[in-house]
């Protein structure tokens, strides 16, 4: 009797080991990890000799679909781009439209299940004091993560934040926080606009690293007090990473993410890209780039997400006249994993096992998908990517699958994804995407047990 699929004789990379072997897949699950001498007959066999087999990437912070902004990206276009880039699951993050009450959550999940080609979860946000009483509604629907801000545009004050954290802790949910100091960023934004400062470089200076550091230090203290499962999103600076390290040394129940834009861009790139590099938090310096790579390597930062949030060319280019009017956000779900593969394999910035931790295992652990997702193990979903480490390429906007039609990662070096497999099905191969609209499944991020903090 044959199985559905065998990936034969590849180099298998997990979060802890690297070894030669073959993966046996049946009904969307991994049912065997064997040597070449014990490969069973199969309906399809992929020869992975000389290639790497890794868990598919997971992005737990992607603004893929907002019901009022689908001209920028939607569940279908975003999941197609993600699959082309080796991503097999993501968590959709609210962009502008409020998402926390039963009807709001049900609506977005229904849209996702009809359109996404890969599995997905959903965060709640953007949280207000009034939303606290509706937390249980989101939890019952499988939403375990709740996004809040310490700064505009969805700023909530410290008392409300601690009240929210305490409530989320009772549900054993996860509090996600955008950390930039309200007083610092509002003061500078108002001053710069009064002074007629309108360039991307003015915008960079309006949201400085000290604002991020200040907010992280306060938020982690609140997390320590309330004992909530805390996730600090998109850390962008050396000072932010240092604040995270201090919190972890104190034993705070906190994890952190950074994004490719903070690893690959510095302020100098504003000369080339102008308002296309407007985002929050802002791009920092080359010294910050180095510090964030080091923080990823040593475990201070636990995972890489994209904060994927593209706008149209028109919404970005209005910033050439006045940066304050431009949309703040960039695409990233198709590019993050291939870029990280290149930096790992060619430039040795990470080990392969650490790469798997930060792109797959750690996100799955923090958001309660592990070991269904994020692992190459018996019983896990067969969410896998195959790459040839000898082949390199560069990113081209013309080949990208984003709706927006532009890509600030244009020209960046990558190890291209050869094959993306989702639940045992080949959904993308060499840039061509085959996954059918609506094959993606909604996955609950609500913990079945107390969340574990250690990502190492």
Secondary structure, DSSP 8 states (H G I E B T S, - for coil): --EEEEEEEEEEE-SS-EEEEEEEEETTEEEEEE-GGG---EEEEEE-TT-EEEE-EEEEEE----TT-TTT--HHHHHHHHHHTTEEEEEE---SS-B-SHHHHHHHHHHHHHH-SSEEEE-BBS--GGGGGGHHHHHHTT--EEEEESSTTSB--HHHHHHHHHHHHHHT-EEEEE---HHHHHHHHHHHHHTT--SHHHHHHHS-HHHHHHHHHHHHHHHHHHT-EEEE----SHHHHHHHHHHHHTT-SEEEEEEHHHHH--GGGHHHHGGGG--SS----HHHHHHHHHHHHHTSS-EEE--B----HHHHHGGGT-GGGS------TTTHHHHHHHHHHTT-SS-HHHHHIIIIIHHHHHTT-TTTSS--STTSB--EEEE-TT--EE--GGG---SSS--TTTT-EE----EEEETTEEEEETTEE---TT---B-----SS-------
